[in-house]
Amino acid sequence: MIAANHHSFLDPPLVGAVFGKRARFIALVDLAGHHRLLDWALDWFEVIPVSRGKVPLGAMRKSLSHLGGGGVMAVFPEGTRVGRFGEGELRPGAAWLAVRAGVPLVAVAVTGTDRVLGLDNRLRRGRVKVIVGPTLHQRGSGREAVNDLMSRWQDWVASVV
């Protein structure tokens, strides 16, 4: 289970490229239907869609099934692109999936994509980095384990971005 910060539309392909095994992402269904190339990419990468403002039970079931079969899932706990890490409320989905599936959470930090293709969607030259951090193993169980994983992930990402 991978959890990464999220500044740009470049983040998913960059995070996915770092890992040898293809990672499936969870993404808002709102992304589909606006651009044929993006629709193709969402389909090709087998993105699991979620609706904004709803409890994503179907997406969680698909994700758990994928993890249970030895697959890799990647989630952006911020839930949307943000200008700076820490601006938005973090969602516990990545940690919940890791705890529920009994797999570690791999912390990832992406830097520079906010300048290369930020919230304004303008492409610029710049340097980007994908930093793979610690593999975080759950301590305890249930909600306590989820909160602990999220806290350790957040602390690590904040220390490198």
Rosetta blueprint (number, residue, H / E / L):
1 M L
2 I E
3 A E
4 A E
5 N L
6 H L
7 H L
8 S L
9 F L
10 L L
11 D H
12 P H
13 P H
14 L H
15 V H
16 G H
17 A H
18 V H
19 F L
20 G L
21 K L
22 R L
23 A E
24 R E
25 F E
26 I E
27 A E
28 L E
29 V H
30 D H
31 L H
32 A L
33 G L
34 H L
35 H L
36 R H
37 L H
38 L H
39 D H
40 W H
41 A H
42 L H
43 D H
44 W H
45 F L
46 E L
47 V L
48 I E
49 P E
50 V E
51 S L
52 R L
53 G L
54 K L
55 V L
56 P L
57 L H
58 G H
59 A H
60 M H
61 R H
62 K H
63 S H
64 L H
65 S H
66 H H
67 L H
68 G H
69 G L
70 G L
71 G L
72 V E
73 M E
74 A E
75 V E
76 F L
77 P L
78 E L
79 G L
80 T L
81 R L
82 V L
83 G L
84 R L
85 F L
86 G L
87 E L
88 G L
89 E L
90 L L
91 R L
92 P L
93 G H
94 A H
95 A H
96 W H
97 L H
98 A H
99 V H
100 R H
101 A H
102 G L
103 V L
104 P L
105 L E
106 V E
107 A E
108 V E
109 A E
110 V E
111 T E
112 G L
113 T H
114 D H
115 R H
116 V H
117 L E
118 G L
119 L L
120 D L
121 N L
122 R L
123 L E
124 R L
125 R L
126 G L
127 R L
128 V L
129 K E
130 V E
131 I E
132 V E
133 G E
134 P E
135 T E
136 L E
137 H L
138 Q L
139 R L
140 G L
141 S L
142 G H
143 R H
144 E H
145 A H
146 V H
147 N H
148 D H
149 L H
150 M H
151 S H
152 R H
153 W H
154 Q H
155 D H
156 W H
157 V H
158 A H
159 S H
160 V H
161 V L
